[in-house]
Amino acid sequence: PACEGGICVPRCGAVKLLDGSAQAVTKQGVAAAGDFTLELWLRWHGEFVASASSAVLTTNQLLPANGLILACALDPVLGCAFNLVAGASLAEAEHLYVPLGTASVWHHLAFQRTGGELRAFLDGVPGEVTASSAKLVATSGIALGRNGQVPPRDAAPVSVGPVRFSTIARYAGSFTPARYLASDEHIAFSWLSSGAFDGATLSDTSGHQLHATVTSPGHLLLDP
């Protein structure tokens, strides 16, 4: 794998979202009442026009209540917003923001809750923190890219590498991001951690069967 600016391209390849309709969805959702860590590799390619807040990953992809939304935008600077929705709408969300800086470079993003605090990490460096008590409740599937909420959020112009959602807090401070996000008993779902994307399914290697099926064939492709 190549390295750009000290950050290494994900070990097992990535999926590239080709337009705003790009989407892969699971049948079931993910829940977490306590600690959790969502982490993923992401690169903004910017090859199509993004909406003001384009979706990368959404749990409860049909309704925002008690779910999370990771959205990225160039508005006016490049960055990503993480919202953990405590009630029925984004107006009741616990919010974190991560400025990405340079486009076209791979970054590792992590969002972690532990001890009643929600914290963001960029490339292993701790960032914004906020108080957190919201519960993740699984009411619909997980979406990579465009979600099905009303109104829907289009997919962001990004490539996404390995994704891992853990039901524990993984990090205590600064860390070196791993290009291979290994699976263990604390994983709720994990995509692209081993093997390449086949164009139809993001296989969940955690053993929990949260496989994401591409609903827009040809709009998500393997990004070598």
HULIN-V823751 format. One record per residue. N is the residue number from 1. PHI is phi as a letter, one per 40 degrees, with the letter a starting at -180 (NA if undefined). Layout:
n->N phi->PHI
n->N phi->PHI
This chain:
n->1 phi->NA
n->2 phi->c
n->3 phi->b
n->4 phi->b
n->5 phi->f
n->6 phi->g
n->7 phi->b
n->8 phi->c
n->9 phi->c
n->10 phi->d
n->11 phi->c
n->12 phi->b
n->13 phi->g
n->14 phi->a
n->15 phi->b
n->16 phi->b
n->17 phi->c
n->18 phi->c
n->19 phi->a
n->20 phi->c
n->21 phi->c
n->22 phi->d
n->23 phi->a
n->24 phi->b
n->25 phi->b
n->26 phi->c
n->27 phi->c
n->28 phi->b
n->29 phi->b
n->30 phi->b
n->31 phi->b
n->32 phi->a
n->33 phi->c
n->34 phi->b
n->35 phi->c
n->36 phi->a
n->37 phi->b
n->38 phi->b
n->39 phi->b
n->40 phi->a
n->41 phi->c
n->42 phi->a
n->43 phi->b
n->44 phi->c
n->45 phi->c
n->46 phi->g
n->47 phi->c
n->48 phi->a
n->49 phi->c
n->50 phi->c
n->51 phi->c
n->52 phi->c
n->53 phi->a
n->54 phi->c
n->55 phi->c
n->56 phi->b
n->57 phi->a
n->58 phi->b
n->59 phi->c
n->60 phi->f
n->61 phi->c
n->62 phi->c
n->63 phi->b
n->64 phi->c
n->65 phi->d
n->66 phi->f
n->67 phi->b
n->68 phi->b
n->69 phi->b
n->70 phi->b
n->71 phi->b
n->72 phi->b
n->73 phi->a
n->74 phi->b
n->75 phi->a
n->76 phi->c
n->77 phi->b
n->78 phi->c
n->79 phi->a
n->80 phi->b
n->81 phi->b
n->82 phi->b
n->83 phi->b
n->84 phi->b
n->85 phi->c
n->86 phi->c
n->87 phi->b
n->88 phi->c
n->89 phi->a
n->90 phi->c
n->91 phi->c
n->92 phi->b
n->93 phi->c
n->94 phi->c
n->95 phi->b
n->96 phi->b
n->97 phi->b
n->98 phi->b
n->99 phi->c
n->100 phi->c
n->101 phi->g
n->102 phi->c
n->103 phi->c
n->104 phi->g
n->105 phi->b
n->106 phi->c
n->107 phi->b
n->108 phi->b
n->109 phi->b
n->110 phi->b
n->111 phi->b
n->112 phi->b
n->113 phi->b
n->114 phi->a
n->115 phi->f
n->116 phi->g
n->117 phi->b
n->118 phi->b
n->119 phi->b
n->120 phi->b
n->121 phi->b
n->122 phi->b
n->123 phi->f
n->124 phi->g
n->125 phi->b
n->126 phi->c
n->127 phi->b
n->128 phi->d
n->129 phi->b
n->130 phi->a
n->131 phi->c
n->132 phi->a
n->133 phi->b
n->134 phi->c
n->135 phi->c
n->136 phi->c
n->137 phi->b
n->138 phi->c
n->139 phi->b
n->140 phi->a
n->141 phi->c
n->142 phi->c
n->143 phi->b
n->144 phi->c
n->145 phi->g
n->146 phi->d
n->147 phi->b
n->148 phi->b
n->149 phi->c
n->150 phi->b
n->151 phi->c
n->152 phi->c
n->153 phi->c
n->154 phi->c
n->155 phi->c
n->156 phi->c
n->157 phi->c
n->158 phi->b
n->159 phi->b
n->160 phi->b
n->161 phi->c
n->162 phi->d
n->163 phi->b
n->164 phi->a
n->165 phi->b
n->166 phi->b
n->167 phi->c
n->168 phi->b
n->169 phi->c
n->170 phi->c
n->171 phi->b
n->172 phi->b
n->173 phi->a
n->174 phi->c
n->175 phi->a
n->176 phi->c
n->177 phi->c
n->178 phi->c
n->179 phi->c
n->180 phi->b
n->181 phi->c
n->182 phi->c
n->183 phi->c
n->184 phi->a
n->185 phi->c
n->186 phi->c
n->187 phi->c
n->188 phi->c
n->189 phi->a
n->190 phi->a
n->191 phi->b
n->192 phi->g
n->193 phi->c
n->194 phi->a
n->195 phi->g
n->196 phi->c
n->197 phi->c
n->198 phi->c
n->199 phi->g
n->200 phi->b
n->201 phi->a
n->202 phi->c
n->203 phi->c
n->204 phi->c
n->205 phi->c
n->206 phi->c
n->207 phi->g
n->208 phi->c
n->209 phi->g
n->210 phi->c
n->211 phi->c
n->212 phi->b
n->213 phi->c
n->214 phi->c
n->215 phi->c
n->216 phi->b
n->217 phi->d
n->218 phi->g
n->219 phi->c
n->220 phi->b
n->221 phi->b
n->222 phi->c
n->223 phi->b
n->224 phi->c
